[in-house]
Amino acid sequence: MEQDFSTHKLHYFSLILILIVGYSGFLFFSFDRSAQLLIGIAVSLSYAIWGTVHHFAEHNLNWKIMVEYTMFSLISLAVILSLVMRA
């Protein structure tokens, strides 16, 4: 993992940036549920795309990895939706 981080600093920086911008946008639009929904969808989609691009660059992309990133994104989106719709 340490070697992976040092060789792909830009990849991990972009992931952290995606998550921070998404979180900040979610807080900034705390009054607008539809904006929060769109932000949640955008962050989930961005995370799945990031995972695909990252593993493609490492030359170890396969269908199991793609399913893992997709499922994690969908589960996270479901949690966000349940929180946004409940509030």
Residue frames relative to the residue before (quaternion, step in Angstrom):
aa qw qx qy qz dx dy dz
M 1.0000 0.0000 0.0000 0.0000 0.00 0.00 0.00
E 0.6474 0.5223 -0.3312 0.4454 3.58 0.92 -0.85
Q 0.6577 0.4888 -0.3104 0.4818 3.56 0.96 -0.83
D 0.6247 0.5465 -0.3318 0.4484 3.58 1.03 -0.79
F 0.6628 0.5000 -0.3077 0.4647 3.60 0.93 -0.85
S 0.6934 0.4905 -0.2978 0.4358 3.58 0.83 -0.90
T 0.7063 0.4410 -0.2748 0.4807 3.60 1.09 -0.58
H 0.7742 0.2841 -0.1579 0.5432 3.60 1.20 -0.35
K 0.0824 0.8394 -0.5314 0.0784 3.58 0.92 0.89
L 0.6462 0.5253 -0.3250 0.4481 3.59 0.96 -0.81
H 0.6270 0.5379 -0.3385 0.4506 3.59 1.01 -0.77
Y 0.7182 0.4383 -0.2574 0.4752 3.57 0.79 -1.00
F 0.5933 0.5466 -0.3627 0.4665 3.59 1.10 -0.58
S 0.6685 0.4888 -0.3064 0.4694 3.58 0.94 -0.85
L 0.6195 0.5284 -0.3469 0.4655 3.62 1.05 -0.65
I 0.6577 0.4929 -0.3045 0.4814 3.58 0.90 -0.90
L 0.6416 0.5245 -0.3190 0.4599 3.58 0.99 -0.80
I 0.6266 0.5309 -0.3288 0.4663 3.60 0.97 -0.84
L 0.7062 0.4696 -0.2682 0.4570 3.57 0.83 -0.99
I 0.6618 0.4966 -0.3119 0.4672 3.61 0.97 -0.80
V 0.6578 0.4935 -0.3135 0.4749 3.59 0.91 -0.86
G 0.6493 0.5144 -0.3165 0.4621 3.59 0.99 -0.79
Y 0.6629 0.4967 -0.2978 0.4746 3.57 0.93 -0.89
S 0.6586 0.5048 -0.3066 0.4663 3.58 0.95 -0.88
G 0.6572 0.5031 -0.3051 0.4711 3.57 0.97 -0.82
F 0.6228 0.5409 -0.3296 0.4593 3.54 1.06 -0.80
L 0.6857 0.4626 -0.2809 0.4867 3.59 0.96 -0.83
F 0.6415 0.5450 -0.3212 0.4339 3.58 0.97 -0.88
F 0.7614 0.3160 -0.1690 0.5403 3.58 1.03 -0.82
S 0.1635 0.8308 -0.5154 0.1320 3.57 1.04 0.77
F 0.6580 0.5105 -0.3003 0.4650 3.60 1.21 -0.43
D 0.7388 0.3849 -0.1943 0.5179 3.60 1.22 -0.42
R 0.2901 -0.8022 0.4996 0.1506 3.57 -0.23 1.27
S 0.6440 0.5200 -0.3401 0.4463 3.60 0.99 -0.71
A 0.6318 0.5071 -0.3353 0.4809 3.60 1.05 -0.68
Q 0.6387 0.5148 -0.3299 0.4672 3.59 0.99 -0.77
L 0.6209 0.5366 -0.3344 0.4634 3.56 1.04 -0.75
L 0.6748 0.4862 -0.2907 0.4730 3.59 0.89 -0.91
I 0.6353 0.5149 -0.3279 0.4730 3.58 1.01 -0.76
G 0.6433 0.5260 -0.3163 0.4576 3.59 0.97 -0.83
I 0.6493 0.5003 -0.3069 0.4837 3.56 0.99 -0.85
A 0.6669 0.5100 -0.3038 0.4504 3.60 0.90 -0.91
V 0.6705 0.4817 -0.3078 0.4730 3.60 0.92 -0.85
S 0.6462 0.5165 -0.3261 0.4575 3.60 0.95 -0.81
L 0.6669 0.4877 -0.2931 0.4811 3.56 0.94 -0.88
S 0.6460 0.5234 -0.3143 0.4582 3.58 0.98 -0.84
Y 0.6405 0.5246 -0.3232 0.4584 3.58 1.01 -0.81
A 0.6635 0.4939 -0.3082 0.4700 3.59 0.91 -0.87
I 0.6499 0.4963 -0.3116 0.4840 3.60 0.99 -0.80
W 0.6270 0.5386 -0.3363 0.4512 3.58 0.97 -0.84
G 0.6696 0.5064 -0.3048 0.4497 3.59 0.87 -0.91
T 0.6481 0.5157 -0.3117 0.4656 3.55 1.01 -0.83
V 0.6736 0.4854 -0.2930 0.4741 3.58 0.88 -0.93
H 0.6499 0.5303 -0.3215 0.4394 3.59 0.91 -0.88
H 0.7206 0.4245 -0.2611 0.4820 3.60 0.79 -0.92
F 0.5767 0.5513 -0.3797 0.4684 3.58 1.16 -0.48
A 0.6605 0.5032 -0.3006 0.4693 3.59 0.98 -0.85
E 0.6894 0.4531 -0.2745 0.4940 3.60 1.12 -0.62
H 0.3907 -0.7487 0.4435 0.3000 3.58 1.34 -0.09
N 0.6180 0.5134 -0.3867 0.4528 3.59 0.97 0.77
L 0.3159 0.7548 -0.5086 0.2679 3.57 1.14 0.64
N 0.1267 0.7602 -0.6319 0.0820 3.55 -0.95 0.93
W 0.7152 -0.4730 0.2935 0.4227 3.56 -1.24 0.21
K 0.6066 0.5596 -0.3654 0.4306 3.62 1.07 -0.62
I 0.6522 0.5001 -0.3096 0.4782 3.57 0.98 -0.81
M 0.6514 0.5110 -0.3205 0.4603 3.58 0.94 -0.82
V 0.6447 0.5030 -0.3191 0.4790 3.60 1.00 -0.80
E 0.6342 0.5404 -0.3324 0.4419 3.59 0.98 -0.82
Y 0.6891 0.4624 -0.2846 0.4799 3.60 0.83 -0.93
T 0.6440 0.5179 -0.3218 0.4621 3.59 0.99 -0.77
M 0.6826 0.4814 -0.2964 0.4631 3.60 0.86 -0.92
F 0.6439 0.5074 -0.3310 0.4673 3.60 0.94 -0.79
S 0.6381 0.5208 -0.3207 0.4677 3.58 1.02 -0.79
L 0.6825 0.4876 -0.2932 0.4588 3.58 0.91 -0.88
I 0.6391 0.5076 -0.3251 0.4777 3.59 1.01 -0.78
S 0.6515 0.5044 -0.3137 0.4720 3.58 0.94 -0.85
L 0.6458 0.5127 -0.3150 0.4700 3.56 0.99 -0.81
A 0.6306 0.5294 -0.3327 0.4598 3.60 1.01 -0.75
V 0.6403 0.5073 -0.3214 0.4789 3.59 1.02 -0.78
I 0.6534 0.5052 -0.3133 0.4688 3.58 0.92 -0.88
L 0.6520 0.5158 -0.3143 0.4584 3.59 0.93 -0.88
S 0.6675 0.4976 -0.3158 0.4551 3.57 0.89 -0.85
L 0.6663 0.4914 -0.3043 0.4710 3.59 1.06 -0.68
V 0.6667 0.4986 -0.2992 0.4662 3.57 0.98 -0.83
M 0.7042 0.4686 -0.2721 0.4586 3.58 0.86 -0.91
R 0.6443 0.5401 -0.3140 0.4411 3.57 1.14 -0.61
A 0.6518 0.5675 -0.3177 0.3901 3.56 1.00 -0.85
